[in-house]
Amino acid sequence: MSDAQRLDVWLDVSCLFRTRSEAKRACEAGKVDVNGQPAKPHRVIHVGDRIRVARPFGRHQDVVVLALVEQHVRRAEAKALYEDHTPPPTAEEIEARRMDRAFRAIAEAAGTPDRRHRRELRRMKGTL
């Protein structure tokens, strides 16, 4: 374990973002604050720093850094790297997320086929 680490690397290792590049883009877009200040991806963080990540629908995820590691760990172990202080979602926020998921499912079904569906269509047509 080290005593300092880049923000974008820690966000990736702690599984708050899927990839380091996704964490980097979020930092560059101003969606990540460290100790109340907007943070760039190369900012060095330390144990005890408070990180706030903007999420969809106006939500924020508030975490406190408990540990720093250099390499990826399993998701269950990654949750031990931070203490989550995010308040539970309200009923309105839950409903908004449910509506968004339903809308996306309808839009996806009506839109252009994805890779799997294109393959199925080719198989049905007899061309490959």
Backbone torsions as a table, in degrees:
resi	resn	phi	psi	omega
1	MET	NA	145.4	179.7
2	SER	-111.3	174.8	-178.5
3	ASP	-101.5	-7.1	178.0
4	ALA	-151.1	150.3	-177.9
5	GLN	-155.9	152.9	176.3
6	ARG	-64.7	143.6	-178.6
7	LEU	-62.0	-48.9	-176.1
8	ASP	-63.7	-34.8	177.9
9	VAL	-68.0	-43.8	-179.4
10	TRP	-65.1	-40.7	178.7
11	LEU	-61.4	-35.9	177.8
12	ASP	-72.2	-49.3	-177.8
13	VAL	-63.4	-34.4	-179.1
14	SER	-81.5	1.8	177.3
15	CYS	65.5	24.2	172.8
16	LEU	-79.3	-21.8	172.6
17	PHE	-133.1	154.9	-177.7
18	ARG	-69.8	-38.2	-177.4
19	THR	-136.0	163.2	177.1
20	ARG	-66.5	-38.0	-179.9
21	SER	-66.4	-34.0	175.8
22	GLU	-66.6	-40.9	176.9
23	ALA	-64.4	-39.7	178.9
24	LYS	-62.5	-45.2	179.0
25	ARG	-62.2	-39.5	179.4
26	ALA	-64.8	-40.9	178.0
27	CYS	-64.0	-44.8	-178.9
28	GLU	-66.4	-27.7	179.3
29	ALA	-83.8	-0.6	178.5
30	GLY	80.4	21.5	-178.1
31	LYS	-93.0	0.5	-178.7
32	VAL	-126.9	127.5	176.2
33	ASP	-117.9	141.9	174.5
34	VAL	-119.7	121.6	-178.4
35	ASN	52.7	39.8	175.5
36	GLY	82.4	3.7	-179.8
37	GLN	-120.1	140.9	176.6
38	PRO	-57.5	139.7	-173.9
39	ALA	-120.8	140.1	173.6
40	LYS	-88.7	159.3	-175.8
41	PRO	-61.2	-28.8	-177.5
42	HIS	-86.7	2.8	179.5
43	ARG	-61.2	139.8	179.0
44	VAL	-88.8	129.2	178.7
45	ILE	-112.2	160.1	-178.0
46	HIS	-132.4	164.8	175.6
47	VAL	-60.8	134.2	-179.9
48	GLY	100.4	-12.2	178.5
49	ASP	-68.0	144.0	176.1
50	ARG	-98.9	126.2	-179.0
51	ILE	-117.4	134.0	177.2
52	ARG	-120.7	123.4	-178.9
53	VAL	-113.5	125.7	177.0
54	ALA	-74.9	132.0	178.8
55	ARG	-118.5	169.2	-179.7
56	PRO	-59.9	158.8	178.8
57	PHE	63.5	30.3	176.1
58	GLY	75.3	8.2	179.4
59	ARG	-79.8	158.9	175.4
60	HIS	-132.8	144.0	174.3
61	GLN	-109.8	120.9	-178.8
62	ASP	-108.1	123.0	179.5
63	VAL	-133.5	154.3	174.7
64	VAL	-115.8	129.1	-178.2
65	VAL	-71.0	123.9	178.2
66	LEU	-104.9	-30.1	-177.3
67	ALA	-152.7	156.8	177.5
68	LEU	-123.3	134.5	175.7
69	VAL	-134.0	153.4	-176.5
70	GLU	-87.7	-33.3	-174.7
71	GLN	-112.4	160.5	178.8
72	HIS	-63.0	145.4	175.1
73	VAL	-128.6	168.3	178.6
74	ARG	-64.1	155.8	-176.6
75	ARG	-57.7	-40.3	179.7
76	ALA	-63.0	-38.9	178.3
77	GLU	-74.9	-29.5	-179.0
78	ALA	-66.3	-29.6	179.6
79	LYS	-66.7	-18.5	177.6
80	ALA	-79.6	-8.8	-179.5
81	LEU	-79.4	-14.9	-177.7
82	TYR	-146.1	159.8	175.5
83	GLU	-111.2	121.1	-174.8
84	ASP	-87.5	122.8	178.5
85	HIS	-112.8	22.2	-178.1
86	THR	-75.0	128.8	177.8
87	PRO	-69.8	151.4	179.2
88	PRO	-64.2	151.4	-178.8
89	PRO	-69.5	149.1	177.2
90	THR	-79.4	169.6	180.0
91	ALA	-62.0	-37.0	179.5
92	GLU	-65.5	-39.9	179.8
93	GLU	-67.2	-39.0	177.4
94	ILE	-63.1	-43.8	179.0
95	GLU	-64.4	-40.5	179.3
96	ALA	-62.9	-40.6	177.8
97	ARG	-66.0	-39.9	178.9
98	ARG	-63.3	-42.6	179.4
99	MET	-65.1	-40.3	179.8
100	ASP	-64.0	-42.6	177.7
101	ARG	-61.9	-42.2	179.2
102	ALA	-64.4	-42.8	179.5
103	PHE	-63.3	-43.4	179.5
104	ARG	-63.4	-38.5	179.4
105	ALA	-64.5	-42.1	179.2
106	ILE	-66.9	-44.6	-179.7
107	ALA	-63.8	-38.7	179.6
108	GLU	-66.9	-39.9	-179.6
109	ALA	-66.8	-33.5	-177.3
110	ALA	-87.5	-17.5	-174.9
111	GLY	-80.8	-165.3	179.1
112	THR	-69.7	148.7	-179.0
113	PRO	-69.3	146.1	176.1
114	ASP	-83.9	-175.5	-174.6
115	ARG	-57.4	-46.1	-178.1
116	ARG	-63.1	-44.3	-179.7
117	HIS	-67.5	-35.8	176.8
118	ARG	-63.1	-41.2	177.9
119	ARG	-62.6	-42.2	178.4
120	GLU	-62.5	-42.5	178.9
121	LEU	-62.4	-42.2	178.7
122	ARG	-63.3	-41.5	179.0
123	ARG	-63.1	-41.5	-179.6
124	MET	-65.6	-36.4	179.6
125	LYS	-76.0	-18.9	179.4
126	GLY	91.2	7.0	176.5
127	THR	-106.6	146.7	178.7
128	LEU	-137.3	NA	NA
